[in-house]
């Protein structure tokens, strides 16, 4: 036997050890599986076809096919096309080139683990809509709402969702009431309200713990309405398994202007989820405090 077990890439004449296969299998587990072997927030949370082998195991085409299948699934998720490398089959001599190619591919998949091809996503799918139909405002008053977004029932599922490329989208909503300048302003701002909770935003929210941190602010009202503003804040009441989203619409225009806001105003929550190479986590949302 030549070469060192678990050392990659392999050179001509090197023996392919069980430890070599396991080194590559650990990498695809880090991308597609539970992330074990890497930091705790890696992985897409999918069941793997491949599994580690004994150090002295004879690896046949079945084990290679399992490994190929896992790489193909992660590759398709990230690139939108199937993995084009030749799949070792019965009767084909398995060489260092197969192992080295698989190893290089897994390194690329790890580097791009937060990448998802647009064709692998489904959405937007509405999961909640918090609305107010009664008039409000007319000087220094605001309305607010809280929506809890459940991310699969656990912190790990939440991490899987965002690792997969999942996104929660918050959009403003307004349907006209009276034809007033005040309502024109809110209609414009609701049209501009669009906030994504993605991998980076989620981690920032988790870092703040069970205390609201602001993730969106809009104070672009004009004329006599420049004191009006919108904020969205978020926290994780259970360590990251769900997110409480707090939305505030503040009407602070001068009290001498008694023109409130009527019509229907609020916010819509939608999800973008994975449904291509595999089906990902499907978040849900509940309005816990209405406008």
N, C-alpha and C positions, 0 to 999 in steps of 0.2 A: 504494500500500500504506500502511496506517495501523497504528498500534500498534507495540509493541516485541517483536521475536522472543524467545520464551522467557519473557515477562512475563505472569503470570496473576494474577487472572482477566482475561478479555477483555471489552472494552466494545463496545457497539453500533457497528458500522462498522469495527471492527478486523479486520485480516487475520489469518487463522489460518495461521501459519508452520509449517514442518516442526519448528522448534525448540520450538514450543508443544506439538505432539504428543509430541516427545521428552521434554519436561519431565514430562509426565504418565506416559509410559512408564517413565521412570526411577523414578518413585515406586512403580509397581506392581511393578517389578523389585525394589525394596527390600523389599517385603512378600512377594511370592509367589516371586520368583526367587532369585538368588544374593546379593542385598543390595548389589550393586555400586552405588556412588554414595553409600553410607551407611557407618556404622562396620562393621567387619569381621564382626560377629556378627549382622547382620540377615539376613532371608530365610528362606523355607520350603524352599528348594532345589529348586523345581519348574521344569521346562522351560516357557518362555513361548511363547505363540502370537504375541505382538507382538514387534516389534524396532524399533530406531531407524530413522528415515528420513533422507534427505538434506535439508539445510536448505531447498532449493528444490523439494522433491518436491511433487507434486500428490497429496494424500491422498484416496483414494476409500473407498467403503464397506467394502472388504476390510480395509484397515488398521484402520478403526474397529471392525469386527467382531472382529478379533484382540484389540484393546485391551479391548473389552467382555468377551470371553471370559475374559481374565485377571482383570479386576476381579470378574467374576461368581464365579470360582473362589475367590478370596480372601474375597469377601463371604460366600459360602455357608459357607465354613470357619468364619468368625468368628460368623455369625449363625444358621446352620442353615436359612436360606431363600434362595432365589435373588435375585439383584440385580434390583430391580423397575424400573429406569430403562429407557426406550425404547431399543432397540438400533437405531442408524442402519442402514438397509438401502438397497438399490439404488432409485433414484428419489426418495429422501427428501433434502431439502435439509439439509446439515449446518451447523449454526449455532454461534455462540459458546456457546449454552446447553448443547449436548452436551459441549463441551470443558470448560466451567466445572463442569458437574455431575460429569464424570469426575474432574476435578482435586480437587474437594471430597471426593468419595468416597474417593479415594486418600489424602488427608490423614487422613481418619477411620480408614482401614485401617492406616495407618502408626502412628497413635496407639494403636490397639488391636491391634497386631501380635502380642502375646502372649496374646490372647484366643482361645479356641476354644469353639464351641458343644458342649455335652455330646453331642448327637446325632451329632457328627462323630468321636467317639472309640470305639474298640473296646478292651475289656478288662474285668476283668484277665485277661491271658494269662500263665500260669506259665511262667517261663523257667529256673528252677533251684530246687532244694529241698535244702538242706544239713541233714542229720539225724544225730543220735547215738542209738543204741539200747542202748548199754551204760551201766551205772550209773556215777556220778561224784559228786564232792563229799565229804561227811562231814568238812568242816572245812578252810577256807583253801585251797581248790583251785578252779581255773576251767577252762573249756573255751573254745576259740576256733576260728574258721573264717575263711577268706578266699574271697570270691567276686569274680571279675572280670566286670564288665558291659561288653561291647563295644557301642559306640554307633554302629555303621555303618561302621567302618573308618578314620575320619579325624576330626580336630578339627572340620572344617566340618560333616560329617554329624552329629556330636554336637550342635553348635549348632543345626543345622536341626531335629533331633529335639525339643529343648526349645523352640525357637521355635514349632514346630508345636503345642505343647501336650502333647507326650509326657511321660510320668511313669514312673519306676521305683518300685514299691511294695515295701517290705520288711515282712513280717509275721512275728511269732513263731509257733512251732508247738509244741504239746505234746499228747501222747496218754498218758493215765494209766498208771502202773505200780502201785506200792503205794498204798494209801489212807493217806497220812501228811500231817502238817501241812506238812512241807517241800515235798512234791509239790503240795499245795494252793496254796502260795505261788507256785511256779513256774508252775502252770497259770494263775493269775490274771494274773501279769506277762506271760506269753506272749500272753494274750488282749488285753492292752493295748498290746503292742508293734506299732506301725504307723507306719512312717516313709516319707515320700515324698522321692525325689530329683527335684526339679523345676528349673526355670530358675534360681531364686535359689540353691538349695542347690548345684547344679552349678557355678555361678560361684564360690561360696565355696570349693568343693573345688579348682577350678582355681587359684584365687588362692593356695592353700596349697602348690601344686606337688607334688613327689614326697615329701611328708611327711604322715603321717596327721593329719587334723583331726577332732575329735569332732563328729558330727552328731546323736547321740542319747544320752541318759543317763536311766536310770530306777533310782532307789533308793527305791522306795516299798514295799519289803518291810516287814513288821510283826512285832511280838513279838520272839522270839529270833532273827529272821532279818533284822534291820535292817541288818546289815553286808553282805548280799547286794546285788548290783547288776548292771546290764546296760549295756554301752556299744556303740555303733556308730561306727566311725571310717572315713574314706575318704580316698583320695589318687588322683592321676592319674599313673600311671607313664610315660605317653607323651604328656604335655602336654594331655590332655583327650579323646583318642580313645576312651579307656576309663576305667573307675573300678574300683579295687580297694577292696572293702568289707570291713572287718575287724570281726567280731562277737565280743564277749567276754561270756560268762556267768560271773559270779564268785560262788562259794559261800563266803562268809567267816563263816558263823555259828560260834559258839564250838566249839572242838575237843572239848569234853566232850559235845557232841551228835553222836553218830555216825550221824546219819540222812542218808544221801546222797540223790541224785536218781536215780530210775530211770524207766522208761517210755521214750518217744521224744520227744526235744526237738530244736529247731533253728530254722530260719528258711526262709521261702518268698520267692522273688523273682518279681515279676510286672511286666508292662509294660502301660501304656495307650498305644495308638498311634492315629494318624489313619487313618481309612478311610472318608471321606465324599466331599467334593469332590475329594480326591486321596488317594493311598496314601502314607503317610509312612515314615520310617525305622523298621526293625524290630530293636531291640536283642536281643542274645543274652547268655547268661551261662554261666560255667564255674566250677565249684568247684575252686579251686587248692590249698586247704588245708582238709580236712574237720574237723569237730568231733571 
